[in-house]
Amino acid sequence: MSVDQIFEKLEQNFNADAAQGLDLVFQFDIEDDKTHHLVIKDGTCKLHEGPHDDPSVTLIMNSETLQGIVSGETDGMQAFMAGQLRAEGDMMLATKLGELFNMG
C-alpha cells in the first residue's frame, strides 16, 4: 500500500462525531516519502499534501510504521516507546488519533 493510499484509508475511517468542536492540524512527516497534514475542524477532516505552517502536532515516522498504525497491527504508543515514532508539538494530541480514526 502506498503512503497516499494509507492516508486515503485514514481519511475514509474518520470519526466525525469525535471531532465536533475541534480545530487541529496533524502533520505526518514520513521519512521515506512525502509530508502530509490532516486539518480537523468542527467534525470535518481534509487531507493535504505537504507541510502546514503551524501544525498542532507533528508525527515523524517511516512509511512502514505509518501502515502498521493505520492497519491496527502496530500500537502507536508502543511505536513511540520503541523510537519508531517521534512527536513534536502537543504530544497529547497524538493520543487522540485513535478516537478520531477507526484504526484496523
Secondary structure, 3 states (H helix, E strand, C coil): CCHHHHHHHHHHCECHHHHCCCEEEEEEEECCCCEEEEEEECCEEEEEECCCCCCCEEEEECHHHHHHHHHCCCCHHHHHHCCCCEEEECHHHHCCHHHHECCC
